[in-house]
Amino acid sequence: NKDVLDLGSGEGYGADLLARTARSVVGVDIAPEAVEHARRRYGRDHVTFVQGSMIDTSSIEPDSCDVVVCFEALEHVVEHQELLAVVHKALRPGGLFVTSTPEPTAYNEDRSHGANPYHVGELTRAELAALLSDSFAHVTMLDQRIAVGSLVTSAGPGPAQTTALAREGDGWIGVPTPPATYLLAVASDGDLPVVPTVSVLVDPELELVRGVKRRWYDVVDALKVKDERL
């Protein structure tokens, strides 16, 4: 039941997710084709998309939002102070700013994607914390990693536990938890909400795993066909 501003809303699926519980969502993106697509696919009475720059305060209504989010976008600009000026202008007193950005070392060394040439303003954990602490009274930092594993839950209270494993020969060994690939931050001049110590996104139908398996079987089938032809 909040009014939300999504800076760098891109294709629009994030704004759509937010709109399932928000009172209203406004997505802002600089790419007109992305905005047009988002309007067609996700636009409805309480979800709107606007073409514009997330570092331009001129199109922002003052005190118009309870929450501003900026996911995987602030690394695409170097004008971070201008971005925070937009955030502060849009937020109502005590409003919440939630943002995420790749952690440069881990992200750029990840062999699955490598360095992104469009990331012109990447921030380390210390730099992001300093940037937000200079602008907000209260800041909480979190780490995000992509993981495949087993989920064990309990109805009772207890500490969160993470176990990391790696292949060694034909078996597995315990290893340190890998460094965060993404950084998240929650900031406000008012009191921060309770932030969970662990947050897990579950794929209940195992579609991600099934997708990998399907692609693997396609490769195997293609190799079989090639072998038969030879």
Secondary structure in CASP SS format (residue, H / E / C, confidence):
PFRMAT SS
TARGET T0000
AUTHOR 0000-0000-0000
METHOD secondary structure of the structure
MODEL  1
N C 1.00
K C 1.00
D E 1.00
V E 1.00
L E 1.00
D E 1.00
L E 1.00
G C 1.00
S C 1.00
G C 1.00
E C 1.00
G C 1.00
Y H 1.00
G H 1.00
A H 1.00
D H 1.00
L H 1.00
L H 1.00
A H 1.00
R C 1.00
T C 1.00
A C 1.00
R C 1.00
S E 1.00
V E 1.00
V E 1.00
G E 1.00
V E 1.00
D E 1.00
I C 1.00
A C 1.00
P H 1.00
E H 1.00
A H 1.00
V H 1.00
E H 1.00
H H 1.00
A H 1.00
R H 1.00
R H 1.00
R H 1.00
Y H 1.00
G C 1.00
R E 1.00
D C 1.00
H C 1.00
V E 1.00
T E 1.00
F E 1.00
V E 1.00
Q E 1.00
G C 1.00
S C 1.00
M C 1.00
I C 1.00
D C 1.00
T H 1.00
S H 1.00
S H 1.00
I C 1.00
E C 1.00
P C 1.00
D C 1.00
S C 1.00
C E 1.00
D E 1.00
V E 1.00
V E 1.00
V E 1.00
C E 1.00
F E 1.00
E C 1.00
A C 1.00
L H 1.00
E H 1.00
H H 1.00
V C 1.00
V C 1.00
E C 1.00
H H 1.00
Q H 1.00
E H 1.00
L H 1.00
L H 1.00
A H 1.00
V H 1.00
V H 1.00
H H 1.00
K H 1.00
A H 1.00
L E 1.00
R E 1.00
P E 1.00
G E 1.00
G E 1.00
L E 1.00
F E 1.00
V E 1.00
T E 1.00
S E 1.00
T E 1.00
P E 1.00
E C 1.00
P H 1.00
T H 1.00
A H 1.00
Y H 1.00
N H 1.00
E H 1.00
D C 1.00
R C 1.00
S C 1.00
H C 1.00
G C 1.00
A C 1.00
N C 1.00
P C 1.00
Y C 1.00
H C 1.00
V C 1.00
G C 1.00
E C 1.00
L C 1.00
T C 1.00
R H 1.00
A H 1.00
E H 1.00
L H 1.00
A H 1.00
A H 1.00
L H 1.00
L H 1.00
S H 1.00
D C 1.00
S C 1.00
F C 1.00
A C 1.00
H E 1.00
V E 1.00
T E 1.00
M E 1.00
L E 1.00
D E 1.00
Q E 1.00
R C 1.00
I C 1.00
A C 1.00
V C 1.00
G C 1.00
S C 1.00
L C 1.00
V C 1.00
T C 1.00
S C 1.00
A C 1.00
G C 1.00
P C 1.00
G C 1.00
P C 1.00
A C 1.00
Q C 1.00
T C 1.00
T C 1.00
A E 1.00
L E 1.00
A E 1.00
R E 1.00
E E 1.00
G C 1.00
D C 1.00
G E 1.00
W E 1.00
I E 1.00
G E 1.00
V E 1.00
P C 1.00
T C 1.00
P C 1.00
P C 1.00
A C 1.00
T C 1.00
Y E 1.00
L E 1.00
L E 1.00
A E 1.00
V E 1.00
A E 1.00
S E 1.00
D C 1.00
G C 1.00
D C 1.00
L C 1.00
P C 1.00
V C 1.00
V C 1.00
P C 1.00
T C 1.00
V C 1.00
S C 1.00
V C 1.00
L C 1.00
V C 1.00
D C 1.00
P C 1.00
E C 1.00
L C 1.00
E H 1.00
L H 1.00
V H 1.00
R H 1.00
G H 1.00
V H 1.00
K H 1.00
R H 1.00
R H 1.00
W H 1.00
Y H 1.00
D H 1.00
V H 1.00
V H 1.00
D H 1.00
A H 1.00
L H 1.00
K H 1.00
V H 1.00
K H 1.00
D H 1.00
E H 1.00
R H 1.00
L C 1.00
END
